[in-house]
Amino acid sequence: MEHGRADAVHAVEASGVGKVFAGRSGEVVALTDVDLTVRAGEFVSLIGPSGCGKSTLLRLIADLDGASSGALTVFGKPAHQARLDQDYGIAFQQAGLLPWRTVAENIALPLELHRVGKEQRRARVAELAELVHLGDFVDRHPDQLSGGMQQRVAIARALAASPKLLLMDEPFGALDEMTREYLQSELTRIAAETGAAVVFVTHSIPEAVFLSDRVVVMSPRPGRITDIVEMPFAGERDEALRESPAYFERVTAVREALHGAPVERANER
């Protein structure tokens, strides 16, 4: 992926970020001392065991929850201001489409909420439908689409306001393997074409390796970053990458990092 200019403001910068939840039997420390920088245009995956705080960190970036400690900025702004400025789009495991609205109407929803004019909305929806290869389906309703097509609509909706950052929480987790691999390839193409930075939560090591510029490995609760594994793959990914020795070497590196083994970073920046 393109990483933007060296002097560009970072898409995400977290310093000493922690999150504590109040539980029935006391406080639960979900995140502790998280330091992370995501460069403009960079694709970063968060991976770790269930309950390690991956989704919590994503929610903090998205201003869906507030950090208990530390500092967090999105394009140099507080996360709350970045949300108001539409600096990011977000997609979850469930597409979350409105069943009574067509594909076009679902994609247009963020634009309607921000009072974008009708003609401008129509042009943007057409552009996005083509970007996710759904130009022939804009008049369909969600129940007429496959799960993979619904997720492409959700990605298009997340991109509607031309965000510089895309936040994704296991968006392909509920899909079959063939659809999942297809959408992984589509996502690398879309990220390259839009230039958006991506923060992507996943439980899948192969998925993280295929998609990412860097894979951030997190520990069991309390969640913290234990390793960051660089990926030496430039540009859009293709199916040949999945069979390459370099790909399998990086899958092994991430797996070892998850299990606490030392990682050799052949392409450390």
N, C-alpha and C positions, 0 to 999 in steps of 0.2 A: 504494500500500500504506500501511497504518498504520505510522507510525514510532515509536509509543510516546510516552511522556511525555518532555519535554525533559530531565528529571532522571534518566531511567532509565539503568541501567548499560549501556554499549555491549555489543552482542553480540560483536564482535571488535575488538580494539585491537592493532595491530602497530606497533612503533617500532624503526626501524633493523634490521629482521629480515634476516638473510642466511643462505644455505645453501650449504655447500661439500661436494662429494662427492669421495671419493678415487677416482681413475681409474688405469688401467694406466700412462698416460704422464704422470701428475701430477694435481694437484687440478683439479676442474671447479667453477667458480663458477656455481651455478644461480640464486641470488637475491642481490641486494645492496641494502642500505639501503631496504628496503620499509617505508613508513609508510602505514598504512591504518586507518581507523575505519569499522566497520559498525554503524549504529544498530539498536536493538531494533526488530524489525518491518520492517526495510528489506530491499529486494531489490537486491543488488549483483552484477553480472556481471563476470567477469575475461575479457579478450579480448586476443589477441596472437598472434604467429606461433608455429608449432610449436617447442617447445624453449625457450620464453621463461620457463618456471617457473610457469605458471598452476596446473597440477596439483600441483606441489611445494608451492606456497603453501597450497593446499587441504589437502594431507596434513599440513602443519605445524599448521594450525588444528585438524585432526581428531586430532592426537597420533598419527598413523601414522608420523611421523618427527619428529626434533628439530631445532630451529634451531641453526645454528652461531654465530650472534651476534644481538644485539638482544633485545627483550622482546615476548612475545605472550601476550595474555590472552583468555579467552572468558568473557563475563559477569563480568569482574573477577577470574577465577580462572586459574591456570596451565592450559594446554590439557589436561594429564594429569588434573587434578582434574575439569575439565569433562566429560571422557570418562567418568570413573568415576561422575559424577553424572547421566549421561545427558542432558546439556544440549543435545546435538545428535543429529540423525539424518543418515545419509549414503546417497547413491545414486550408482551409477556408470553408465557407458555400457551395460554388460551388466547385465541385471536381477539375475543371480546367484541365481535362485530354486532351491530344493532340489526336484529333479524328482519325488521320491517323496512330497512333501508337497502337500496341497491348497492352494488359495489361502488359505483360512482359517488353515491350519497354518503357511504361510509368513509371513503377517502376524503371527501370534501368537508367532513364534520369539523376538523380543527380550523379550517378556513372560514367556515360559517361562524364559529364561536368568536373569531377575531374580526368579523364583519368585513371580510374580503369581498369585493364586488363580484357580481354574478358571472360576468364574462371572464374575469381573471380566474375565478374558481374553476370555470369550465375548462379553460386552457391548462391550468395546473393539473387538474384531475386527468385530463387526456394524456398529458406528459408522463404522469406517474403510472398510469395504467399501462402505458407502453414500456416504461422502465421495468416493471415487474411482469411483463409479458401477459397482461390480462386485458389488452385493448378490445378483444372480442367479447368480453364478459361484463362490461360496465353496467349493463342493464339487468344482470342476474342478481338474485338475492342470496344471502349466505348459505341457505339450506340447499341451494343448487350447485354448490361448489364443494370440491374435495377439501380435506383438511389442509393439504399443502397450499391450495389456492387461497383458502381463507387466511393463512399466515402471510401469503404475499400481499393480500389486501391490507392486513395489519401493518406490514412493513411500509407499504405505500402511504397509509394514513400517518404513520410515525414520521414520514419524510415530507408531509404536506407543506409544512411551514418552512421548508429548506433549512432544517437545523444543522448546526456544525458538529453535533454530537448525537449518536444513536445509542440508547441504553437498552439492552436486551437481556431478559431473564428467562433462560432456557426456552427460547421460542420454538425450537424444533423437538423438544423433549417428548411430546406425545405422538410424534409421527413415525411411520414405518421407516426402515433403514434406507430404502431406495429414495423415498421422498425427501428424507433428511439430507442425504448426500447431494441430491439435486439442489435443494434450497441453500445448502452450504456454498455450493459453487455460485448460485445466483447472488448470494449475499456478498461474496468477495467482489463480484462484478459491480453490484450496486454501490458498495463502499468506494470502489475505485472510481466509478463514474461521478459520484456526488462529492467525493473528497471529505466525507464526514469521518470524524473519529468514531470508534465503536468501543464500548465496554460491554462485554458479553459474558454472562454467567452460564456455566455448563458443568455437568458431571462427567462428560465424555472426554477422555484424553485425546483420542484421535480427532474429534471435532475441534478441540482447542488448538491442536497442532496444525491442522489443515487451515484454519481461519486466521491465525494470529500472527502479529509481528512479535509479540511477547506473551508468554503465559505466566500469570501470577498465581503462585501456589500458596494456599492458605492452610493453616493448622486447624485441628479441632478446637472447639470453644475452650477458652476465649479466643476468638478468631484474630489471627495476626498473619502477616505475610512472612513466610519462611524461605521462599525462593522466588526468583524471577528467571525464567528460562527463555532465552532469545531464540527466535526462529530465523533461519537463514534464507527464507523463501521470498523473493522480491516479486512485486506485481500480482496480477490475478492468479489464483490457483487453478489448476486443471486436473483432470482425472489421472494423468500420468504421475502427478506428484504422490498420489496415494500408494503407488507401487515402488517408489524410489527408495534407495538405501538411506538417503538423508532424512526422509520422512520417518522411517522406522527408527532411526537413531534418535530423533527428537522425541518420538513417542516414548521410547525407553527412558530418555533423560527426564521427561516430566513424570513418568511413573516412579522413577527412583527418587525424584524430589518429593513426591507425595508420601513416599515411605521413609523419608528421612535420609536417603543415601546421598553422597556427594554427587554433584552434577558437573560434568565437563562442558564448559560453554565455548564451543569452537568458534562461535560468531558473536561473541560479546561486543557490544558497542562501547 
